[in-house]
Amino acid sequence: MTNKPVTPHAGPTLDGDGHLTYIGDDGRRYVVGLPPEIDEDSVERVMTMLRGNSPLFQDIERLCHRWIKAVSSEELDAQAALVLLLTTLETALEDAYPDISAD
């Protein structure tokens, strides 16, 4: 099975379990999240450390808030601006690191 990119057909929403999901142009529902082989407790520990002690992470977070505020408008609310930011960053980083697999 090949892993072709899927274009979201609609913006992401939170489902009843609190997962971020979207419907792809292929009609399938996709759940956005960590791959099952990643230990969520380890990820949470690293994220807590980054949030508390990393000036770089704090700079990135500050820039994200600034970007969301700059692009939010009546046509694009803050949630949609956040989704656009994350999608744009993912695309830019995937292009910069083509040897990293999303699998």
C-alpha positions as CSV (number, residue, x, y, z in Angstrom):
1,M,0.0,0.0,0.0
2,T,1.5,3.4,-1.0
3,N,1.2,6.4,1.3
4,K,-0.2,9.1,-0.9
5,P,-0.9,12.5,0.6
6,V,-4.6,13.0,1.5
7,T,-6.1,16.4,1.0
8,P,-8.5,17.4,3.7
9,H,-12.0,17.8,2.4
10,A,-13.1,19.9,5.3
11,G,-11.4,21.5,8.3
12,P,-10.5,19.4,11.3
13,T,-12.9,19.0,14.2
14,L,-12.8,17.4,17.6
15,D,-14.7,14.2,17.8
16,G,-16.5,12.9,20.9
17,D,-13.3,11.4,22.3
18,G,-11.4,14.7,22.0
19,H,-9.4,13.6,19.0
20,L,-8.6,16.0,16.2
21,T,-10.1,14.5,13.0
22,Y,-10.8,15.4,9.4
23,I,-12.4,13.9,6.3
24,G,-10.0,13.4,3.4
25,D,-10.8,13.9,-0.2
26,D,-11.0,10.1,-0.4
27,G,-14.0,10.2,1.9
28,R,-12.2,8.5,4.8
29,R,-12.0,9.9,8.3
30,Y,-8.5,10.6,9.6
31,V,-7.4,11.0,13.2
32,V,-4.5,13.4,13.8
33,G,-2.2,12.2,16.6
34,L,0.9,10.3,17.6
35,P,1.7,7.0,16.0
36,P,0.7,4.1,18.2
37,E,4.3,3.0,18.8
38,I,5.2,6.3,20.5
39,D,5.0,6.3,24.3
40,E,2.7,9.1,25.2
41,D,4.1,9.4,28.7
42,S,7.6,10.0,27.3
43,V,6.3,12.6,24.8
44,E,4.5,14.4,27.6
45,R,7.6,14.4,29.8
46,V,9.7,15.9,27.0
47,M,7.0,18.5,26.1
48,T,6.7,19.5,29.8
49,M,10.5,20.0,29.9
50,L,10.5,22.0,26.7
51,R,7.7,24.2,27.8
52,G,9.3,25.0,31.1
53,N,13.0,25.2,30.3
54,S,13.6,26.0,26.7
55,P,14.0,29.5,25.5
56,L,13.8,28.2,21.9
57,F,10.4,26.6,22.5
58,Q,9.2,29.8,24.2
59,D,10.3,31.8,21.2
60,I,8.5,29.4,18.8
61,E,5.4,29.5,20.9
62,R,5.5,33.4,21.0
63,L,5.9,33.6,17.2
64,C,3.0,31.2,16.7
65,H,0.8,33.4,18.8
66,R,1.9,36.4,16.9
67,W,1.2,34.7,13.5
68,I,-2.3,33.5,14.6
69,K,-3.1,37.0,15.8
70,A,-1.8,38.5,12.5
71,V,-3.8,36.2,10.2
72,S,-7.0,35.9,12.2
73,S,-10.0,37.9,10.9
74,E,-13.7,37.6,10.4
75,E,-13.1,35.2,7.5
76,L,-10.5,33.1,9.4
77,D,-11.0,32.6,13.2
78,A,-8.2,31.7,15.5
79,Q,-8.8,28.0,15.4
80,A,-8.7,28.0,11.6
81,A,-5.6,30.1,11.7
82,L,-4.0,27.6,14.1
83,V,-4.8,24.7,11.7
84,L,-3.4,26.7,8.8
85,L,-0.2,27.4,10.7
86,L,0.3,23.7,11.6
87,T,-0.5,22.5,8.1
88,T,1.9,25.1,6.6
89,L,4.7,24.2,9.0
90,E,4.2,20.5,8.4
91,T,4.4,21.0,4.7
92,A,7.5,23.3,4.9
93,L,9.3,20.9,7.2
94,E,8.5,17.8,5.2
95,D,9.9,19.6,2.1
96,A,13.0,20.5,4.1
97,Y,13.5,17.0,5.4
98,P,12.4,14.6,2.6
99,D,14.2,11.6,4.1
100,I,12.1,11.6,7.3
101,S,9.2,9.3,6.9
102,A,5.8,10.2,8.4
103,D,5.2,6.5,9.0
